[in-house]
Amino acid sequence: MADSLNIRKAEKKDVPELFRIEQRCFDAESFSRRQINYLVSRSKGEFLVLTENDNIAGFLILLQRRNSPGVRIYSLAVSPNYRGKQYAKQLVLKADQVVKYLSKRFLHLEVSEANFSAIQLYRKLGFQITGKRGRYYKDGSDAWLMRLGVNPSKLS
Ligand SMILES: CC(C)(COP(=O)(O)OP(=O)(O)OC[C@H]1O[C@@H](n2cnc3c(N)ncnc32)[C@H](O)[C@@H]1OP(=O)(O)O)[C@@H](O)C(=O)NCCC(=O)NCCS
């Protein structure tokens, strides 16, 4: 039988599993359990999870400021055992819908210059590099600033 996929809002009961995925995906840069709890319950934004057969395969955190024209992808992760199945792409497509729903103009994010797979993902979806932040991460790597304008043709 085909896998059943769903994207929904994260709930408090998801926090232990989200923390496990976070640790597996981000090592030294990972959020604490407390930070995840805060982001799920109180942050101004959207914390979305993608589930496969009701198991959390990945998540996406979006942040928005009232006066900002863009929505920020604050974090995106897919658990190692679920990678290569277009799940990250589906989460970014969802983010694009949120941008439109909120009448914002673009998605933006920071990504480590060393994060080849993420850069490939964002490039494939049409993101463009708009700047750089020197020594942004704990390991000393620079961050690239990337942006995707609302343009459905690039995301089909
Ligand atoms: C980056 C990450 C989210 C990708 O998740 P994923 O679900 O495996 O990605 P998808 O299957 O949706 O890939 C979509 C496209 O992204 C690119 N891509 C994803 N992983 C890639 C890899 N390891 N190498 C090269 N390209 C890759 C490809 O273009 C791919 O399309 P294709 O399969 O048709 O070639 C995942 O590897 C991850 O969680 N990494 C650790 C956390 C992280 O770095 N998050 C991003 C922070 S900015």
The ligand as an SDF file (V2000), in Angstrom:
LIG
                    3D

 48 50  0  0  0  0  0  0  0  0999 V2000
   18.6320   19.2420    3.0620 C   0  0  0  0  0  0  0  0  0  0  0  0
   17.5180   18.2520    3.4230 C   0  0  0  0  0  0  0  0  0  0  0  0
   16.4140   19.0140    4.1360 C   0  0  0  0  0  0  0  0  0  0  0  0
   16.9920   17.6150    2.1150 C   0  0  0  0  0  0  0  0  0  0  0  0
   15.8980   16.7560    2.4550 O   0  0  0  0  0  0  0  0  0  0  0  0
   15.3140   15.6520    1.4330 P   0  0  0  0  0  0  0  0  0  0  0  0
   13.9170   15.3610    1.8370 O   0  0  0  0  0  0  0  0  0  0  0  0
   16.2340   14.5150    1.3230 O   0  0  0  0  0  0  0  0  0  0  0  0
   15.3250   16.4540    0.0500 O   0  0  0  0  0  0  0  0  0  0  0  0
   14.3700   16.1620   -1.1990 P   0  0  0  0  0  0  0  0  0  0  0  0
   14.2460   14.6820   -1.3820 O   0  0  0  0  0  0  0  0  0  0  0  0
   13.1240   16.9530   -1.0820 O   0  0  0  0  0  0  0  0  0  0  0  0
   15.2780   16.7330   -2.3890 O   0  0  0  0  0  0  0  0  0  0  0  0
   14.7910   17.6620   -3.3270 C   0  0  0  0  0  0  0  0  0  0  0  0
   15.9750   18.1230   -4.1700 C   0  0  0  0  0  0  0  0  0  0  0  0
   16.9940   18.7240   -3.3370 O   0  0  0  0  0  0  0  0  0  0  0  0
   18.3100   18.3790   -3.8230 C   0  0  0  0  0  0  0  0  0  0  0  0
   18.9920   17.5210   -2.8480 N   0  0  0  0  0  0  0  0  0  0  0  0
   18.4810   17.0680   -1.6790 C   0  0  0  0  0  0  0  0  0  0  0  0
   19.4160   16.3160   -1.0390 N   0  0  0  0  0  0  0  0  0  0  0  0
   20.5190   16.3090   -1.8330 C   0  0  0  0  0  0  0  0  0  0  0  0
   21.8200   15.7150   -1.7080 C   0  0  0  0  0  0  0  0  0  0  0  0
   22.1720   14.9990   -0.6260 N   0  0  0  0  0  0  0  0  0  0  0  0
   22.6990   15.9150   -2.7010 N   0  0  0  0  0  0  0  0  0  0  0  0
   22.3800   16.6540   -3.7800 C   0  0  0  0  0  0  0  0  0  0  0  0
   21.1720   17.2440   -3.9630 N   0  0  0  0  0  0  0  0  0  0  0  0
   20.2580   17.0710   -2.9900 C   0  0  0  0  0  0  0  0  0  0  0  0
   18.0720   17.6060   -5.1190 C   0  0  0  0  0  0  0  0  0  0  0  0
   18.0580   18.5600   -6.1770 O   0  0  0  0  0  0  0  0  0  0  0  0
   16.6850   17.0090   -4.9060 C   0  0  0  0  0  0  0  0  0  0  0  0
   15.9990   16.7420   -6.0890 O   0  0  0  0  0  0  0  0  0  0  0  0
   16.2230   15.3260   -6.8680 P   0  0  0  0  0  0  0  0  0  0  0  0
   15.9810   14.2620   -5.8320 O   0  0  0  0  0  0  0  0  0  0  0  0
   15.1960   15.3540   -7.9330 O   0  0  0  0  0  0  0  0  0  0  0  0
   17.6330   15.3380   -7.3490 O   0  0  0  0  0  0  0  0  0  0  0  0
   18.0550   17.0910    4.3170 C   0  0  0  0  0  0  0  0  0  0  0  0
   19.2130   16.5510    3.7330 O   0  0  0  0  0  0  0  0  0  0  0  0
   18.3660   17.5150    5.7440 C   0  0  0  0  0  0  0  0  0  0  0  0
   17.5010   17.5050    6.6120 O   0  0  0  0  0  0  0  0  0  0  0  0
   19.6380   17.8990    6.0170 N   0  0  0  0  0  0  0  0  0  0  0  0
   20.0590   18.2670    7.3770 C   0  0  0  0  0  0  0  0  0  0  0  0
   19.4000   19.5370    7.8620 C   0  0  0  0  0  0  0  0  0  0  0  0
   19.6390   20.6940    6.9250 C   0  0  0  0  0  0  0  0  0  0  0  0
   20.7390   20.8800    6.4140 O   0  0  0  0  0  0  0  0  0  0  0  0
   18.6000   21.5140    6.7140 N   0  0  0  0  0  0  0  0  0  0  0  0
   18.6620   22.6940    5.8750 C   0  0  0  0  0  0  0  0  0  0  0  0
   19.0650   23.8460    6.7220 C   0  0  0  0  0  0  0  0  0  0  0  0
   19.1170   25.3330    5.7680 S   0  0  0  0  0  0  0  0  0  0  0  0
  1  2  1  0
  2  3  1  0
  2  4  1  0
  2 36  1  0
  4  5  1  0
  5  6  1  0
  6  7  2  0
  6  8  1  0
  6  9  1  0
  9 10  1  0
 10 11  2  0
 10 12  1  0
 10 13  1  0
 13 14  1  0
 14 15  1  0
 15 16  1  0
 15 30  1  0
 16 17  1  0
 17 18  1  0
 17 28  1  0
 18 19  1  0
 18 27  1  0
 19 20  2  0
 20 21  1  0
 21 22  1  0
 21 27  2  0
 22 23  1  0
 22 24  2  0
 24 25  1  0
 25 26  2  0
 26 27  1  0
 28 29  1  0
 28 30  1  0
 30 31  1  0
 31 32  1  0
 32 33  2  0
 32 34  1  0
 32 35  1  0
 36 37  1  0
 36 38  1  0
 38 39  2  0
 38 40  1  0
 40 41  1  0
 41 42  1  0
 42 43  1  0
 43 44  2  0
 43 45  1  0
 45 46  1  0
 46 47  1  0
 47 48  1  0
M  END
$$$$
